[in-house]
C-alpha cells in the first residue's frame, strides 16, 4: 500500500527496540523503529511513575503500534516548517497524516487514528458543523501565533471553550475531514502529491468542505 501511495519512496525496514522510555518511534534513513516499551497496556504498573498524563497512558496499548509507526514515518518524510505557519496549515498537515494512515491501514478503527474513545468520536462527528463554525467565528484559521491556536491542535484531556465531552485535537480532526473531501474531489491525485502540495488554503478552497448538520 505504501509503495502504491508513495511511489519511489523507500519502504522502511521495521525494527523494534526497548529503551528506558525515551521514545515510542524513531526513524533514520530507511529504518523505522517502534519502541515496544510504550505498548505494554494502560495498566502496566510502571507507567504512572513516568508522570505521564492519563490521556497518554490510555493509548500505551499494542493497538496503537501501527498507527504511531505510520505517523512517525510520515513526519520524518514530510514534516517541514510550513506546517507551523498558521492554524490552518497545522490542521491540514495533520489531516494529511490521518488520511494517509487510514489509507495505509484501512483496518484501523477511527478511534485509533484520532486517539478518541468511541463516545468522543461520536461527539465530534455529531458536532462537526459546530466545531468548524467555531474555527470560523473565532477567526482561528489564519492565526500565526501558536499561543492562540495550539490548544486546538495538541493532545490533552479535552478542549477549553467546548463541552466536557469534547476531546482534544479538534483542529486535526477538522483537517482530516477537509483532506478527505479534497481527495474525493481529486480522485487521480496520489497521497504523495497531496503531501507535496503545501498550500493549505488551496486544499481548503478545492475541498468544497461543508460539514452537514447533525440530525
Secondary structure, 3 states (H helix, E strand, C coil): CHHHHCCCCCCCEEEEECCCCCCCEEEECCEEEEEHHHCCCCCCCCHHHHCCCHHHHCCCCHHHHHHHHHHHHHHHHHCCHHHHCCHHHHHHHHHHHHHHHHHHCCCCCHHHHHCCCHHHHHHHHHCHHHHHHHHHHCCCCCCCCHHHHHHHCCCCCCCCCCCCCCCCCHHHHHHHHHHHHHHHHCCCCCHHHHHHCCCHHHHHHHHCCCCCCCC
